[in-house]
Amino acid sequence: MLGEREAEVLEVTPVEIHGVPYADVTVGYPDGVVASARLGRESIPVDLAVGDRVIVQAAMSVIVAVRRA
């Protein structure tokens, strides 16, 4: 099942694995649920920061992309 939800970015941590850049992103939803994902840089805005309001795209409850709200 695919879906989108509004959320707030709680944490963004750059990670590099074998020279490939990723970001560990933690978001908080309005209902209090907190979720985290490791995403490739192509799946998030370049300047994503804590406090940003975003739309989280998920497939089967797994975050696959984040974009600005």
VMD Tcl script that builds the backbone (N, CA, C; Angstrom):
set m [mol new atoms 207]
animate dup $m
set s [atomselect $m all]
$s set {name element resname resid chain x y z} {
  {N N MET 1 A 0.834 -1.162 0.000}
  {CA C MET 1 A 0.000 0.000 0.000}
  {C C MET 1 A 0.889 1.239 0.000}
  {N N LEU 2 A 0.592 2.174 -0.906}
  {CA C LEU 2 A 1.343 3.421 -0.993}
  {C C LEU 2 A 0.572 4.524 -0.286}
  {N N GLY 3 A 1.310 5.473 0.291}
  {CA C GLY 3 A 0.642 6.573 0.962}
  {C C GLY 3 A 1.570 7.734 1.223}
  {N N GLU 4 A 0.964 8.859 1.594}
  {CA C GLU 4 A 1.706 10.065 1.946}
  {C C GLU 4 A 1.127 10.629 3.230}
  {N N ARG 5 A 2.018 11.154 4.092}
  {CA C ARG 5 A 1.604 11.788 5.342}
  {C C ARG 5 A 2.470 12.994 5.611}
  {N N GLU 6 A 1.863 14.010 6.216}
  {CA C GLU 6 A 2.648 15.167 6.659}
  {C C GLU 6 A 3.400 14.802 7.921}
  {N N ALA 7 A 4.576 15.379 8.081}
  {CA C ALA 7 A 5.400 15.118 9.260}
  {C C ALA 7 A 6.368 16.276 9.470}
  {N N GLU 8 A 7.066 16.221 10.602}
  {CA C GLU 8 A 8.128 17.180 10.908}
  {C C GLU 8 A 9.436 16.419 11.032}
  {N N VAL 9 A 10.499 16.961 10.453}
  {CA C VAL 9 A 11.815 16.330 10.545}
  {C C VAL 9 A 12.356 16.535 11.961}
  {N N LEU 10 A 12.695 15.431 12.610}
  {CA C LEU 10 A 13.245 15.482 13.965}
  {C C LEU 10 A 14.760 15.342 13.970}
  {N N GLU 11 A 15.286 14.641 12.971}
  {CA C GLU 11 A 16.743 14.421 12.916}
  {C C GLU 11 A 17.149 14.073 11.488}
  {N N VAL 12 A 18.292 14.585 11.066}
  {CA C VAL 12 A 18.890 14.242 9.771}
  {C C VAL 12 A 20.374 14.019 10.010}
  {N N THR 13 A 20.855 12.828 9.699}
  {CA C THR 13 A 22.267 12.502 9.895}
  {C C THR 13 A 22.860 11.989 8.586}
  {N N PRO 14 A 23.823 12.712 8.012}
  {CA C PRO 14 A 24.472 12.219 6.788}
  {C C PRO 14 A 25.279 10.950 7.091}
  {N N VAL 15 A 25.207 10.002 6.161}
  {CA C VAL 15 A 25.927 8.730 6.292}
  {C C VAL 15 A 26.553 8.426 4.941}
  {N N GLU 16 A 27.767 7.892 4.945}
  {CA C GLU 16 A 28.394 7.469 3.703}
  {C C GLU 16 A 28.768 5.999 3.829}
  {N N ILE 17 A 28.316 5.199 2.868}
  {CA C ILE 17 A 28.612 3.769 2.874}
  {C C ILE 17 A 29.297 3.425 1.559}
  {N N HIS 18 A 30.548 2.984 1.635}
  {CA C HIS 18 A 31.354 2.662 0.448}
  {C C HIS 18 A 31.360 3.817 -0.550}
  {N N GLY 19 A 31.433 5.033 -0.038}
  {CA C GLY 19 A 31.510 6.205 -0.885}
  {C C GLY 19 A 30.174 6.707 -1.419}
  {N N VAL 20 A 29.080 6.054 -1.033}
  {CA C VAL 20 A 27.751 6.467 -1.501}
  {C C VAL 20 A 27.047 7.226 -0.383}
  {N N PRO 21 A 26.574 8.454 -0.665}
  {CA C PRO 21 A 25.936 9.259 0.387}
  {C C PRO 21 A 24.477 8.856 0.642}
  {N N TYR 22 A 24.129 8.774 1.905}
  {CA C TYR 22 A 22.768 8.520 2.380}
  {C C TYR 22 A 22.489 9.508 3.501}
  {N N ALA 23 A 21.246 9.475 3.984}
  {CA C ALA 23 A 20.903 10.249 5.176}
  {C C ALA 23 A 19.968 9.403 6.028}
  {N N ASP 24 A 20.255 9.352 7.321}
  {CA C ASP 24 A 19.328 8.743 8.274}
  {C C ASP 24 A 18.363 9.851 8.684}
  {N N VAL 25 A 17.098 9.660 8.390}
  {CA C VAL 25 A 16.080 10.681 8.621}
  {C C VAL 25 A 15.067 10.153 9.633}
  {N N THR 26 A 14.777 10.957 10.648}
  {CA C THR 26 A 13.740 10.639 11.632}
  {C C THR 26 A 12.673 11.709 11.536}
  {N N VAL 27 A 11.419 11.261 11.434}
  {CA C VAL 27 A 10.292 12.189 11.330}
  {C C VAL 27 A 9.279 11.891 12.426}
  {N N GLY 28 A 8.538 12.935 12.787}
  {CA C GLY 28 A 7.457 12.795 13.752}
  {C C GLY 28 A 6.148 13.179 13.087}
  {N N TYR 29 A 5.143 12.319 13.226}
  {CA C TYR 29 A 3.824 12.572 12.658}
  {C C TYR 29 A 2.950 13.285 13.685}
  {N N PRO 30 A 1.904 13.977 13.224}
  {CA C PRO 30 A 1.024 14.714 14.147}
  {C C PRO 30 A 0.393 13.851 15.239}
  {N N ASP 31 A 0.222 12.552 14.986}
  {CA C ASP 31 A -0.389 11.675 15.985}
  {C C ASP 31 A 0.616 11.159 17.017}
  {N N GLY 32 A 1.868 11.647 16.946}
  {CA C GLY 32 A 2.877 11.271 17.925}
  {C C GLY 32 A 3.773 10.122 17.508}
  {N N VAL 33 A 3.472 9.472 16.410}
  {CA C VAL 33 A 4.294 8.363 15.921}
  {C C VAL 33 A 5.602 8.924 15.363}
  {N N VAL 34 A 6.704 8.255 15.678}
  {CA C VAL 34 A 8.035 8.627 15.184}
  {C C VAL 34 A 8.535 7.484 14.307}
  {N N ALA 35 A 9.114 7.834 13.148}
  {CA C ALA 35 A 9.627 6.813 12.232}
  {C C ALA 35 A 10.979 7.260 11.694}
  {N N SER 36 A 11.811 6.278 11.348}
  {CA C SER 36 A 13.150 6.554 10.821}
  {C C SER 36 A 13.396 5.736 9.565}
  {N N ALA 37 A 14.270 6.261 8.712}
  {CA C ALA 37 A 14.656 5.532 7.502}
  {C C ALA 37 A 16.021 6.010 7.042}
  {N N ARG 38 A 16.740 5.127 6.381}
  {CA C ARG 38 A 17.981 5.502 5.697}
  {C C ARG 38 A 17.626 5.662 4.228}
  {N N LEU 39 A 17.816 6.870 3.719}
  {CA C LEU 39 A 17.404 7.183 2.356}
  {C C LEU 39 A 18.579 7.667 1.531}
  {N N GLY 40 A 18.573 7.337 0.256}
  {CA C GLY 40 A 19.565 7.866 -0.663}
  {C C GLY 40 A 19.334 9.351 -0.850}
  {N N ARG 41 A 20.387 10.069 -1.175}
  {CA C ARG 41 A 20.291 11.527 -1.318}
  {C C ARG 41 A 19.277 11.933 -2.389}
  {N N GLU 42 A 18.990 11.057 -3.349}
  {CA C GLU 42 A 18.011 11.379 -4.388}
  {C C GLU 42 A 16.576 11.365 -3.858}
  {N N SER 43 A 16.381 10.844 -2.661}
  {CA C SER 43 A 15.041 10.694 -2.089}
  {C C SER 43 A 14.662 11.781 -1.089}
  {N N ILE 44 A 15.570 12.759 -0.884}
  {CA C ILE 44 A 15.293 13.837 0.075}
  {C C ILE 44 A 15.762 15.168 -0.503}
  {N N PRO 45 A 15.195 16.287 -0.019}
  {CA C PRO 45 A 15.711 17.594 -0.450}
  {C C PRO 45 A 17.170 17.770 -0.010}
  {N N VAL 46 A 17.952 18.447 -0.821}
  {CA C VAL 46 A 19.386 18.629 -0.550}
  {C C VAL 46 A 19.631 19.288 0.801}
  {N N ASP 47 A 18.826 20.296 1.130}
  {CA C ASP 47 A 19.057 21.057 2.356}
  {C C ASP 47 A 18.059 20.713 3.470}
  {N N LEU 48 A 17.619 19.473 3.523}
  {CA C LEU 48 A 16.676 19.031 4.550}
  {C C LEU 48 A 17.263 19.285 5.941}
  {N N ALA 49 A 16.443 19.863 6.825}
  {CA C ALA 49 A 16.930 20.226 8.157}
  {C C ALA 49 A 15.879 19.917 9.226}
  {N N VAL 50 A 16.359 19.794 10.454}
  {CA C VAL 50 A 15.479 19.578 11.602}
  {C C VAL 50 A 14.448 20.707 11.656}
  {N N GLY 51 A 13.198 20.341 11.887}
  {CA C GLY 51 A 12.118 21.308 11.982}
  {C C GLY 51 A 11.357 21.518 10.683}
  {N N ASP 52 A 11.906 21.032 9.564}
  {CA C ASP 52 A 11.209 21.179 8.280}
  {C C ASP 52 A 9.898 20.405 8.280}
  {N N ARG 53 A 8.865 20.994 7.699}
  {CA C ARG 53 A 7.593 20.309 7.468}
  {C C ARG 53 A 7.721 19.582 6.141}
  {N N VAL 54 A 7.395 18.296 6.125}
  {CA C VAL 54 A 7.606 17.485 4.933}
  {C C VAL 54 A 6.400 16.588 4.659}
  {N N ILE 55 A 6.380 16.048 3.450}
  {CA C ILE 55 A 5.448 14.993 3.075}
  {C C ILE 55 A 6.286 13.717 2.980}
  {N N VAL 56 A 5.900 12.725 3.745}
  {CA C VAL 56 A 6.613 11.445 3.757}
  {C C VAL 56 A 5.870 10.481 2.836}
  {N N GLN 57 A 6.587 9.912 1.881}
  {CA C GLN 57 A 6.014 8.913 0.993}
  {C C GLN 57 A 6.428 7.542 1.527}
  {N N ALA 58 A 5.441 6.652 1.670}
  {CA C ALA 58 A 5.725 5.334 2.236}
  {C C ALA 58 A 5.062 4.243 1.399}
  {N N ALA 59 A 5.705 3.093 1.377}
  {CA C ALA 59 A 5.170 1.897 0.733}
  {C C ALA 59 A 5.184 0.790 1.781}
  {N N MET 60 A 4.017 0.229 2.066}
  {CA C MET 60 A 3.900 -0.833 3.075}
  {C C MET 60 A 4.468 -0.364 4.418}
  {N N SER 61 A 4.211 0.892 4.776}
  {CA C SER 61 A 4.646 1.515 6.026}
  {C C SER 61 A 6.157 1.732 6.121}
  {N N VAL 62 A 6.868 1.633 5.001}
  {CA C VAL 62 A 8.310 1.874 4.957}
  {C C VAL 62 A 8.542 3.186 4.207}
  {N N ILE 63 A 9.247 4.117 4.831}
  {CA C ILE 63 A 9.517 5.409 4.199}
  {C C ILE 63 A 10.415 5.197 2.984}
  {N N VAL 64 A 9.973 5.750 1.836}
  {CA C VAL 64 A 10.764 5.625 0.610}
  {C C VAL 64 A 11.244 6.968 0.077}
  {N N ALA 65 A 10.623 8.079 0.519}
  {CA C ALA 65 A 11.050 9.406 0.072}
  {C C ALA 65 A 10.442 10.464 0.980}
  {N N VAL 66 A 11.100 11.620 1.003}
  {CA C VAL 66 A 10.626 12.763 1.783}
  {C C VAL 66 A 10.751 13.987 0.888}
  {N N ARG 67 A 9.683 14.800 0.850}
  {CA C ARG 67 A 9.737 16.056 0.098}
  {C C ARG 67 A 9.122 17.159 0.948}
  {N N ARG 68 A 9.435 18.374 0.612}
  {CA C ARG 68 A 8.922 19.516 1.380}
  {C C ARG 68 A 7.403 19.604 1.273}
  {N N ALA 69 A 6.781 20.010 2.371}
  {CA C ALA 69 A 5.316 20.181 2.387}
  {C C ALA 69 A 4.939 21.479 1.716}
}
mol reanalyze $m
mol bondsrecalc $m
mol representation Tube
mol addrep $m
